[in-house]
């Protein structure tokens, strides 16, 4: 088994700039997938991918995510890192980290980042329930909505990091391209 990744990443100096991002919410049964526009403003749901029992680089779930990364011409992939409210890692975090390592090997040199995803599934479930989606049909939608929440959080944090860096530039003006 590959070594677990460290804690959540933060958008920073190694940001790939403008372009679509893909986010995945890795579960034991399904993987929710979301993407954003090239300007990194809005995250939207893409699909729910069934988890495969296979663990190699040719596993169907890895192949599908790789195909989506290629189709969307993603410049970065964000994998949700589920932690406890105290920031501790459990079985779900190890599962997500292992999946991220496998995905990283399959899409290199496209970066794979880990983002804190505490409460995204709970928030997504509540939002769908409040919008009138019946519980029976919620599961695949919850996975996609959780991926949207992961990606939107990343995009919002990235936007703040890019704007701080841009305003620190010599001109003091925000610039396109960010970091």
C-alpha positions in Angstrom: 0.0 0.0 0.0 1.4 3.5 -0.9 2.2 5.8 2.0 -0.7 8.1 3.0 -0.6 11.7 1.9 -0.1 14.4 4.4 -2.9 16.7 5.6 -5.0 18.9 3.4 -3.3 21.1 0.8 -3.9 24.8 0.4 -3.9 26.7 -2.9 -0.5 28.3 -3.1 2.5 29.2 -5.2 2.4 26.0 -7.2 -1.1 26.9 -8.5 -1.4 25.9 -12.2 -3.3 29.1 -13.1 -6.4 29.4 -15.2 -8.1 26.2 -16.2 -10.7 23.7 -15.2 -10.4 21.7 -12.0 -12.0 18.4 -11.2 -13.0 17.4 -7.6 -13.7 13.9 -6.4 -15.5 12.8 -3.2 -14.2 9.3 -2.6 -16.5 6.9 -0.8 -16.4 3.2 -0.3 -19.2 2.6 -2.8 -19.3 5.7 -5.1 -17.1 8.6 -6.1 -18.8 12.0 -6.7 -17.3 14.1 -9.4 -17.5 17.9 -10.0 -15.8 20.4 -12.3 -15.5 24.1 -12.6 -15.3 26.6 -15.4 -11.9 27.7 -16.8 -12.0 30.9 -14.8 -12.4 28.9 -11.5 -15.6 30.7 -10.4 -18.3 28.0 -10.1 -18.3 24.3 -9.3 -20.9 22.1 -10.9 -21.8 18.4 -10.6 -20.5 16.0 -13.3 -21.4 12.4 -12.4 -21.2 9.6 -9.8 -18.6 6.9 -10.6 -19.1 3.4 -9.0 -16.1 2.3 -6.9 -14.3 -0.7 -8.2 -13.0 -3.6 -6.2 -9.9 -3.6 -8.4 -7.0 -1.6 -7.0 -4.6 -1.4 -9.9 -4.0 1.6 -12.3 -6.4 0.0 -14.7 -9.3 -0.2 -12.3 -12.5 1.0 -13.8 -13.0 3.9 -11.3 -9.5 5.2 -11.9 -9.9 4.9 -15.6 -13.2 6.8 -15.5 -11.7 9.7 -13.5 -8.7 9.8 -15.8 -11.1 10.0 -18.8 -12.9 12.9 -17.1 -9.6 14.7 -16.4 -8.8 14.4 -20.1 -12.2 15.3 -21.3 -12.4 18.4 -19.2 -8.7 19.2 -19.9 -8.3 19.7 -16.1 -5.2 21.4 -14.8 -5.6 20.2 -11.3 -7.6 17.5 -9.4 -8.9 18.0 -5.9 -9.6 15.0 -3.7 -11.6 15.4 -0.6 -9.8 14.4 2.6 -12.4 13.5 5.2 -11.2 14.3 8.7 -13.0 14.4 12.0 -14.1 17.7 13.4 -10.9 17.7 15.5 -8.8 17.3 12.4 -7.9 13.6 13.0 -7.8 11.1 10.2 -9.6 7.8 10.2 -10.4 5.0 7.8 -12.2 7.2 5.3 -9.2 9.6 5.1 -6.9 6.6 4.5 -9.2 5.4 1.7 -9.2 8.9 0.0 -5.4 9.2 0.4 -4.8 5.8 -1.2 -7.2 6.7 -4.1 -5.4 10.0 -4.6 -2.0 8.3 -4.8 -3.3 5.8 -7.4 -4.9 8.7 -9.4 -1.7 10.8 -9.1 0.3 8.0 -10.8 -2.3 7.8 -13.6 -2.5 11.5 -14.5 1.0 12.8 -13.7 2.1 15.6 -14.3 -1.4 17.0 -13.5 -1.3 17.8 -9.8 -3.6 16.0 -7.3 -4.4 17.9 -4.2 -6.1 16.9 -1.0 -8.7 19.4 0.4 -10.4 19.4 3.8 -13.9 18.1 3.3 -15.3 18.0 6.8 -19.1 18.0 6.8 -19.5 18.3 3.0 -21.6 15.1 2.7 -23.8 16.2 5.6 -24.2 19.7 4.1 -25.0 18.2 0.6 -27.5 15.8 2.1 -29.3 18.5 4.0 -29.4 20.9 1.0 -30.9 18.1 -1.3 -33.5 17.2 1.3 -34.5 20.9 1.7 -34.8 21.2 -2.1 -37.3 18.3 -2.1 -35.1 15.5 -3.5 -36.5 12.2 -2.1 -34.2 10.2 0.1 -34.4 7.1 -2.2 -32.7 8.9 -5.1 -30.3 11.1 -3.1 -27.2 8.9 -2.7 -25.6 9.4 -6.2 -26.7 13.1 -6.1 -25.2 13.5 -2.6 -21.9 12.3 -3.8 -21.9 14.8 -6.7 -23.1 17.6 -4.4 -20.3 16.8 -1.9 -17.7 17.0 -4.7 -19.2 20.4 -5.7 -18.8 21.6 -2.1 -15.2 20.3 -2.0 -14.4 22.1 -5.2 -16.3 25.3 -4.4 -14.4 25.6 -1.1 -11.1 25.1 -3.0 -12.0 27.7 -5.6 -13.0 30.2 -3.0 -9.8 29.7 -1.0 -7.8 29.8 -4.3 -9.5 33.1 -5.3 -8.4 34.7 -2.0 -4.9 33.3 -2.3 -4.6 34.6 -5.9 -6.0 38.0 -5.1 -3.7 38.4 -2.1 -0.7 37.5 -4.3 -1.8 39.7 -7.2 -2.3 42.7 -5.0 1.2 42.2 -3.5 2.7 42.5 -7.0 4.7 45.5 -7.9 1.9 47.2 -9.7 -0.6 46.6 -6.9 -3.2 45.7 -9.5 -4.9 42.3 -9.7 -3.6 40.4 -12.8 -5.1 37.5 -14.8 -3.3 34.3 -14.3 -2.8 34.7 -10.6 0.0 32.8 -9.0 
